Amino acid sequence: MRVSPWRHLNKLRWVSLTLVFLMLILLPCIHVYQNLVAAHAYDLLPASDKTFYDVMERITDPFVTDPAKNLDKIKGTTWSGTFFGLRLSDPLAVVSQSAAALSVYWPFVVTALIPIALTLIFGRFFCGWLCPAAFLYELADKSATWLRKTGFPFAGDGKNFNPRFKYLVLAVSVIASAVLGTAVLAAIYPPAVVGRELYYTIAYSGAGVGGVYFLVTLLFDLLVIRRGFCRFLCPGGALYSLLGHYRLVRIQRKVEACDDCTLCNLECQYGLDPKRDGFGQECNNCSACIAVCPKDALAFTVRLRDAPYAGPGHLGAAYRRQRDKNATTKEGAA
């Protein structure tokens, strides 16, 4: 049986998440290496620093001739950074900084236009494909799935919580930023926290309270609600959901191929209902449901709205019962 190429996208997504996380580790390493190169004191370095210097030299030598200058082409974090001259910022960074300053700095707004455009096309894709915090949350969730077999009481499905609560978190945080004159969102937004803590830990051999904060969000996910922070509390998730409400690319179920096995619902960490065409603006197009579908009944499509519920899958028992009942009713009428 021919396997749909869409099923392999989830593997590509994990490659993307891994590369982003590794980049956040590499950037502070580059910062330290540049300082060591600029000092011109290799012989005076302790053995551990010499080893670090040698490793970074091997990594960067094929790409640059002057590490102290040329490695500046990539700087920043997922909050805001420069990539070979292209400045990109998280839309939440623009919202937060504008609120704190009570003014709009248009050159900074421009740096968020590409992420905004991509969100309008692909929806909440940052959360599923690029977010370094989501990378750690998903790894933890996978581990919890294995450990749940031991009987440990891990998180529930969060059906009693309202996903719209994160919009309140976003609004309150924006107001707090304006009142306090500081970017409050940067302190509670997990991708920014992860990038900042990695940088401090590697570049300055220290860590802030952000690491403790992120650990609390991780425990919240594991012990209280599955992927609870992303689903119910994350201000960035709220903004991306709003921007991606009318996304062009979305997942759709092919009812003719569906057998109602519910594997897609079990796999969705956001508690959505692909089996009943229930995606909505919370869907981050992660493609995990596509990957686990044994009938290739889920695929990406281009449309402005999700398709309405098309009924039970045509390969499932419920559809067969309904079909047989309709046939019996017609025969009786005849």
N, C-alpha and C positions, 0 to 999 in steps of 0.2 A: 504493500500500500504506500502510495506517495505521501510523504510527510510535508505539511505546509511549511514554507520558509519562515513564516511568522513565528513559529515555535522556537526558533533559535535566537530571537531578539532578546529574550531574557538573559541569555548568556552574554550577549553583547552589552546589555545593561550592567551586568556585574563587572565586566571589564571596565566600563566607563566609571562606575563608582569606585572601583579599586584604583584606577589611574588618578582620579581626583584626590583621593585620600593620600596616595603616595606623593602627589605633587605638593600637598600641604606639609608633608614631612620633608620633602626635598628643598623647599624654599628657604626655611630657616637654616638648613644645612649649607646652602649656597651662601647665605648671609655670613655665617661663621667662617666659611672657607675664604670668602673675599677678604675678610678682616685679617686672616692669617697670611694670605698672599701679600696684602698691602703692607704688612708689618716687616716683611723681608727678614724673618728671624726663625727660619725653619730649624736650624741647628740648636736653637735655644728652647725649642718646644719639648714638653714632656712626651714620653713614649706614646701615650694614648692620643694626644693631639697630632703627633706625627702619623700615626696610623690613619686617623680621620683625614688628614691632609692628603695622604697618598691615595686613599680610596676616592676622595672627591676629585683628585687630579685625574685619575683613570676614567672617572665618569664624564668629566667635562672636557678633557683634552680633545676628543674627536670633534667637538663643536665650537670651541673658542680658542683664540690665541692669547688673549689677555683677560684672564678671569676677573680681575679687579674691575674691569669696565664692561666687558661683553656680557657678563652674566646678569646685568641689570635689565635685560630684555624681558624677563619674567619676574614680576614682583607682586606682592599682595596676597590676598586670600579670596575665598568665595564671597566675602562681603564687598570687596572692591579690589581690583587688581589691574595690572598692565601686562599684556601679552603681545610681545613683539610690536610695540607701538600702539596697539589697540587697547584703549581703556574701557573696561567693562565693570559694571556695578550691579549688585542685587537691587531690584526695584525697591525692596524694603529699606535699603540703605538710603536711597534718595528720599523716601517718605520720612524716615526717621530724622535725617539731617535737616530737611526742610522744616519739619515741625520744631526741632530744637532751635533753629536759627530764626524761625518765624519769617522766613523769606525763601525764595526759590533761586538757587544758583544754577542757571540754565546749562552751563557746560557740564555740570555734574548730572543733570537730568539726561543729557544726551548719552552719557555712558550707560544708561539703563535701557535705551531704546531697543537694542538688539535682544536682550533677555525678554523685554515686554513683547516684542514682535513674535518671538519664538513661543511665548506662552499663549498668545492669541491663536497661534497655529496648533500647538501641541498640548495646550492645557497645562496642568500642574506637573509638567515633565521634570522640572528641577528637583522636585521632591523624590521622584523615582529614579532619576538617571544621573544626577550630579551631586546631590546633597551629601556631604561627608557625615553628617549626623545620622541620616537615614541609613547609610552604609553600616554604621555601628548598631543602630536599632534593629536592622534586619538580621545582622549576624546574631544579635542577642535573641531575637525571636526564633531563629532557626535552632539555636542551642536550647531554648526553652522547650521547643517541640520535642527534642530528644529527651530532655530531663523530665518532662511531664510524665513520662512512662514510669518514673520512680514514685509517683504519687504526690509530688510536691505541689501545693496549691498555687499554680501560676495564674496569671491574669484571666479575667473573664472577657466577654465579647463587647462589653460597653453599650449594650442595647438600651440601657436606661439613661445614657448620657446624650446630650444634644450636640451634634457637630457644629452648630451655629455659635456655640459658646466661644470658639476661637475668634470670631468676628468681634465679640465684645472685648476680648483680650487685645486685639489689634487696636480698636478704637480707644480703649483706656490707655494703652501704651503711647499712642500718638498724642493724646491729650497731656499725659504726664511728661512727655518729651518737650512739649510746648511750654508747660508750666515751669518745669525745672531747668529748661535750657540745655539739656543734655540728651544724647541719643539713647534713651532708655531701652529701645528695641535691641540695640547691640548687646545689651547685657543679658537678655532673655531668649534671644534667637539662637537655637542650637548650632546651626552651621557657622555662625559668627563666633560662638563660644568655642567650638571645637578648633577652628582655625587659629584663633587667638591663643588658646591654651597650648596647642602644639608648638606654635612659634615661640612663646615664652619659655616653654620647657626645654626646647632644643637650643634656641639661640642664646638664652640668658640663664639656663640651668635653674629655672624657678617655675613656680606654678601659682596661679591665683585661685580665688574662690570659684571661678568659673568651672573648674574641674569638678568640684564638689556638686555644684549646681547641675552639671550635665549628668553626673552619676545619679542624682535624685530623679531626673527625668527618665533615665534608663530603668531604674528600679520601679518607677511609676508604670512604665510600659510592661515590665515583667510581672509585677505583683498585683497591679490594680486593673488596668485596662490594656488589652493588646493594642500596641501602637497608639496608646492613648494620647501622648503629647502631640504627635503629628495630626491626629484626627480631631482633637478637641481643644487644644491649647496653643498650638504654634501660630504666632502672628504672621509668619511668612507663608505658612500653608493657607491661611485665610486670604492673604493678598493674592497669591497665585490662583486660588480657587475662584476668586472674583474675576480676575483677569482672564482666566481660561474657561469661563462659563459657556461662552459660545465658540469654543475651539473648533478648528476645522477637522482635525484628525482625532478620531475617537474609536474605541473598540465597539464592535457590534456582534451580536450572536446570530448565527445562521440557523434558524429554527429547524430547517429541513435536516440538518446534520446532528442536532442535539439529542442526547438520550436522557437528559435530566439527571446526570450522575451526581451533581452537586460538588464535584471536585474543584470547580472554579470558585465557588463560594467559600469553601474551606481554605483555599490557598490565599484568597484576598485578605491582606493584613489590614485593610481599611474597613472591613466589615460590609462591603458592598454586596450587591445581589446580581451578579452576571447571569445567573440561571434564569432570572426573570427580567432580563434587560435593564437591570437597575444599576446604572453606572453614575450618572449625574456629574456635577462639577467637582466632586471630591476625588474622582478617578484621576490617577496620575499617569495613566498610560504605561504602567510598568511592564505590562505584557506577561506577568506571572500567571494569570488565569489562562492565557493563550497557551503557555508552555505546558500546562498540566492537562489540558483538554484532550482526552483520548480520541475524540472524533473530529478534531480540527474544526469545531463548530464556532470558534471565536476568531475574529480577524480585525485588522484595522480598516477603517473606511473613512471617507471624507463626507461629512455632513455637518450642518450647523446645530442640530439637536440630536439627542439620543432617540433611537427608534422606540416607539411605544411597545409595551409587552405584547409579544406575538403569540402567546399561549404556550402550552407545554411542547417540549421537543418532539419532533415527529418520529424519532426512534425510541421514545420512552413509552412506558406502560400507560401513563395517564393519557397520552394522545391516542393510543390504540383503543383504550376503553371509551374515550369520547367519540372516536370515529365509529366504533362498532355500535355505540348507543344511537348515534345519528342515523346510521344505516338501518338499524332496527326500527327507529321511529318513522323513517321514510317508507319502509316496507309496510308498516302497520297502516300508515295513511293511505297507501295505495290500495 
